[in-house]
Amino acid sequence: MTDNQTSNMTQREILLFAIASELAERDRLTIHIAAHATADDVMLAIGDACPELVQWLPSCRLAINQVFSRPDDTIPENAELALIPPVSGG
């Protein structure tokens, strides 16, 4: 990775819930993404950082500031990010 690519990267924390936190064995995950990353980029970075979550990612949603994101949504600089797994209830 070049210095320019490194300086364009940012470290972000992802909140994990339910099965995601169980599989990752923690309630937060740190990832590295580009400064202008999209929600799709975040999902890929989550899979890279925690391979145990890869099989669940297609069923999960990324929340940006407590709102479900679309794949092409850009991640704001200080946004709260959370991985929301499928939920069932009755």
Buried (B, 14 or more C-beta within 10 A) or exposed (E): EEEEEEEBBBEBEBBBBBBBBEBBEEEEBEBEBEEEBBBBBBBBBBBEBBEEBBEBBEEBBBBBEEEEBEEEBEBEEEBBBBBBBEEEEE
